[in-house]
């Protein structure tokens, strides 16, 4: 169906109202998957694995076959990377 701007008809409700996000239920997760960690820190997964091979990645937690990174571990990793940058200057 064509949009109201195309047909000249007034829409029944605005697009902003129609795309309302559902409320968050319960506490947010306290873990990152590798993919969500990379998205949150704006790095590629390939770079993450390169850092891990060099021993400069965050501490990982394994639950069964899955690998997670806690928020605390991510914060510690960021602080370590920041300190390494300051020391290199």
Order of alpha helices (4+ residues) and beta strands (2+ residues): alpha-alpha-beta-alpha-alpha-beta-beta-alpha
